[in-house]
Amino acid sequence: MPHLPGSPYWQRDGSHSQVLDYHLSMLLDTARMQSYRRAIEASVQPGDVVVDIGCGTGVLSFMACEAGAKQVYAIEGGPVIELARELAIDNGFADRIEFLTGWSIDVGIPEPADVLITETLGNAGLDEGIIAWTADARQRLLRPGAALLPERLRLWVAAAESFDDHALVSDWLIPDLPYDYTAAHRRAARTLWFADVEPAKLLGQPELAADIDLTTALNASTAAAGRLRVDRDGTLHGLACWFDSLLCPGVTVDNSPPRSVSSWSQGFLPLAAPVAVSAGDDFSWELSVSPDGEHWTWQVERVSD
């Protein structure tokens, strides 16, 4: 029997309150919702079969039904799918949506879909595994020539100064700790963090790290490298990263700084130790992200004259 919101199970498990708060923030993000609605209305034709990967509360599946989809397969690996089923009944969509519990790579559907919808766009673009999900869906779940929403994603990086965000790394070395926590410091310095990156924190202009065509991208790691120039004196604490994404021709979403009403933050890739910089300094950088978004590795080095 599903554990519905309000049941003792949901009340005891604190993670469920976080799930509800998280999904509410996305529903209230009007820019995100309006962009996806426009893209769905432009891409879903009456009678289409749609697959929604990472359906959350089911809102994009509901939009697909309103656009004329005859059948939607809504896939979700988290407990919020129980709420989505209830919402589909309450809003009159249950007869056209089949909810499938699990990760999409482990789920099959009885017919190929005409349209793939997914909002697995993380704060750092790739961290929710959008490449893995879409590559697998193209192979197993979609008909040839199916529409993908989104169809393209670009990842940007910039040198960033952020004392507060870097404290998540550097505080593991403060003398007040009871034992030697350098192992924790090493792990923290290899962790992708999420932060609200203000333009004032950027030390220079952003650089395009990756431009990914999700209609053709392979289930492989994304590797990028480049060079960043510092435009002002300061302290380099790491790389800020964010995305912009083409949902369909003419419709985009992004989480470029600054954060305004968006429910997305940005990514922060810290250095192990801050570096004092001056205007005109150059740094080379390398970045690799696994297709499931789980593993990020990066390196930043000063370029000698």
C-alpha positions in Angstrom: 0.0 0.0 0.0 1.5 3.4 -0.9 2.4 5.8 1.9 0.5 9.0 1.0 1.4 12.4 2.3 -0.1 12.9 5.7 0.2 9.3 6.7 2.3 8.4 9.8 5.0 7.0 7.5 5.4 10.4 5.8 5.3 12.2 9.1 8.0 10.1 10.6 10.4 10.3 7.6 11.8 13.8 7.5 13.0 13.4 4.0 9.4 13.5 2.7 8.9 17.0 4.1 12.0 18.1 2.1 10.6 16.4 -1.0 7.4 18.4 -0.7 9.2 21.6 -0.1 11.6 20.9 -3.1 8.8 20.2 -5.5 6.7 23.2 -4.4 9.7 25.5 -5.1 9.8 24.1 -8.7 6.0 24.5 -9.2 6.3 28.1 -8.0 9.2 28.9 -10.4 7.1 30.6 -13.1 10.0 30.9 -15.6 10.6 27.2 -15.5 7.0 26.2 -15.7 6.1 28.7 -18.5 9.1 27.6 -20.6 8.2 23.9 -20.3 4.5 24.6 -21.0 5.4 26.5 -24.2 7.8 23.7 -25.3 5.2 21.0 -24.6 2.5 22.8 -26.4 4.8 23.2 -29.4 6.1 19.6 -29.4 3.2 17.3 -28.3 0.6 16.6 -31.0 -2.9 15.2 -30.5 -2.6 11.5 -30.2 1.1 11.4 -29.3 2.6 8.9 -26.8 4.8 10.7 -24.3 7.4 9.5 -21.8 8.2 11.8 -18.8 11.4 10.8 -17.1 11.8 12.0 -13.5 8.1 13.1 -13.5 8.1 14.4 -9.9 4.6 15.5 -9.0 3.5 14.8 -12.6 3.1 18.5 -13.6 4.8 18.0 -17.0 2.7 14.9 -17.7 -0.4 16.9 -16.9 0.7 19.5 -19.4 1.3 16.8 -22.0 -2.3 15.6 -21.5 -3.6 19.1 -22.0 -1.6 19.3 -25.2 -3.4 16.3 -26.6 -1.2 13.3 -25.6 -3.3 10.1 -25.7 -0.9 8.3 -23.4 1.8 9.4 -21.0 4.3 7.0 -19.3 5.5 8.9 -16.2 8.6 7.5 -14.7 9.9 8.4 -11.2 12.3 6.7 -8.8 11.5 8.8 -5.7 8.6 8.6 -3.2 7.0 11.7 -4.7 5.4 9.3 -7.4 2.9 8.4 -4.8 1.7 12.0 -4.6 1.8 12.2 -8.4 -0.7 9.4 -8.7 -3.0 11.1 -6.3 -2.7 14.4 -8.1 -3.5 12.8 -11.4 -6.7 11.4 -10.0 -7.7 14.8 -8.5 -7.0 16.7 -11.7 -8.6 14.3 -14.1 -5.6 12.9 -15.9 -5.4 9.4 -14.4 -7.0 7.7 -17.4 -4.1 8.8 -19.7 -1.1 8.6 -17.4 0.6 5.3 -16.3 3.0 5.9 -13.5 6.0 3.6 -13.4 8.2 3.4 -10.3 11.9 3.2 -10.7 14.8 4.7 -12.7 14.1 5.0 -16.4 17.1 2.8 -17.3 15.3 -0.1 -15.5 11.8 0.6 -16.8 10.2 -0.5 -20.1 7.0 0.8 -21.8 4.7 -1.2 -24.1 4.9 1.2 -27.1 7.5 3.6 -28.4 7.0 7.2 -27.5 6.7 10.2 -29.8 8.0 12.7 -27.3 10.4 12.5 -24.4 10.1 15.1 -21.7 12.6 15.3 -18.8 13.4 18.0 -16.3 16.5 16.3 -15.0 18.4 19.5 -15.2 20.4 19.9 -12.0 22.0 23.0 -10.5 25.1 22.3 -12.4 23.3 21.1 -15.5 24.7 17.6 -15.7 24.4 16.5 -12.1 21.0 14.8 -12.3 22.2 12.4 -15.1 20.3 13.9 -18.0 22.8 12.5 -20.5 22.4 8.9 -19.3 18.6 9.1 -19.1 18.2 10.6 -22.6 20.8 8.3 -24.3 19.1 5.2 -22.9 15.6 6.5 -23.8 16.6 7.1 -27.4 17.7 3.5 -27.6 14.8 1.8 -25.9 11.8 4.0 -25.3 11.4 6.3 -28.3 10.5 5.9 -31.9 13.0 7.1 -34.5 12.8 10.8 -35.0 11.0 11.4 -31.6 11.1 14.9 -30.1 13.3 15.5 -27.0 12.6 18.2 -24.5 15.2 19.5 -23.8 17.1 18.9 -27.0 20.3 20.7 -26.1 22.2 21.7 -23.0 25.2 24.0 -22.6 27.5 24.1 -19.5 29.4 27.2 -18.5 32.3 27.7 -16.0 33.8 30.8 -14.5 36.5 31.6 -12.0 34.8 32.5 -8.7 35.7 34.2 -5.4 33.4 33.0 -2.6 34.8 32.8 0.9 31.5 31.6 2.4 31.1 28.7 -0.1 34.7 27.7 0.2 34.2 27.4 4.0 32.5 24.1 3.3 36.0 22.9 2.4 38.4 25.0 4.5 36.5 24.6 7.8 37.6 21.0 7.9 41.1 22.3 8.7 40.2 24.7 11.6 42.1 23.9 14.9 38.8 23.7 16.9 38.1 20.3 15.6 38.8 17.5 18.1 40.9 15.2 15.8 42.7 15.3 12.4 40.0 15.8 9.7 42.3 16.3 6.7 40.6 13.3 5.1 37.3 15.1 5.3 39.0 18.2 3.8 40.2 16.1 0.8 36.7 14.8 0.2 35.1 18.2 0.5 37.6 19.6 -2.0 36.5 16.9 -4.5 32.8 17.5 -4.0 30.4 19.4 -6.3 28.6 21.9 -4.0 25.6 24.0 -4.8 25.6 27.8 -4.2 23.9 31.0 -5.1 26.5 32.6 -7.3 26.2 36.3 -7.6 27.8 38.1 -10.5 30.0 40.0 -8.0 31.6 36.7 -7.1 32.9 36.1 -10.6 36.6 37.0 -11.2 36.3 37.0 -15.0 34.1 36.1 -18.0 32.5 32.7 -18.2 33.6 30.1 -20.7 31.5 27.6 -22.6 32.6 24.2 -21.2 30.3 21.9 -23.2 27.6 22.1 -25.8 25.6 18.9 -25.8 23.1 17.8 -28.4 20.8 15.5 -26.4 19.3 14.1 -29.5 22.6 12.4 -30.4 24.7 12.4 -27.3 26.2 9.0 -26.3 26.1 7.5 -22.8 29.6 8.7 -22.1 31.5 11.1 -19.9 31.6 14.8 -20.8 35.2 16.0 -20.9 36.2 19.7 -21.3 39.2 21.9 -20.9 39.9 25.5 -21.4 41.5 28.7 -20.2 40.1 31.4 -18.0 41.5 35.0 -17.5 41.0 36.8 -14.2 39.8 40.4 -14.7 40.3 41.7 -11.2 42.4 41.2 -8.1 41.0 38.8 -5.5 41.1 35.2 -4.3 40.3 32.3 -6.5 38.2 29.7 -4.5 36.9 27.5 -7.3 34.9 27.3 -10.5 31.3 28.3 -10.6 29.2 26.5 -13.2 25.7 26.7 -14.6 23.7 25.8 -17.6 21.4 27.0 -20.3 19.2 24.6 -22.2 17.2 24.6 -25.5 13.9 22.9 -24.8 12.7 23.2 -28.4 13.2 25.8 -31.1 12.6 29.2 -29.6 12.2 28.0 -26.0 15.0 28.0 -23.4 15.6 27.7 -19.7 18.7 28.6 -17.7 20.1 29.2 -14.3 22.7 31.8 -15.2 23.7 34.1 -12.3 22.2 35.9 -10.5 19.6 33.7 -9.0 16.3 35.6 -9.0 13.1 33.7 -8.6 14.5 30.5 -10.1 14.3 27.3 -8.0 17.8 26.4 -9.3 21.1 27.4 -7.6 24.4 27.0 -9.4 27.3 24.6 -9.0 30.6 25.3 -7.2 33.7 23.3 -7.8 36.2 24.3 -5.1 40.0 24.4 -5.1 41.7 22.5 -2.2 43.4 25.8 -1.2 42.4 29.3 -2.3 44.8 31.2 -4.6 45.5 34.9 -4.5 45.1 36.3 -8.1 45.7 39.6 -9.9 43.9 41.0 -12.9 45.4 39.5 -16.1 46.3 36.1 -14.5 45.4 33.1 -16.7 44.4 29.7 -15.5 43.9 26.4 -17.3 41.1 24.1 -16.3 40.0 20.6 -17.0 36.6 19.0 -16.2 35.1 15.6 -16.5 31.5 14.5 -15.6 30.2 11.0 -15.8 27.0 10.5 -17.8 24.9 9.7 -14.7 26.1 13.0 -13.2 27.5 11.3 -10.1 31.2 11.7 -10.6 32.9 15.1 -11.2 36.6 15.7 -11.4 38.3 19.0 -12.1 41.7 20.7 -12.1 42.7 24.3 -12.2 46.3 25.5 -12.6 47.9 28.9 -13.0 49.4 29.4 -16.5 53.0 30.7 -16.2 54.0 33.6 -18.5 
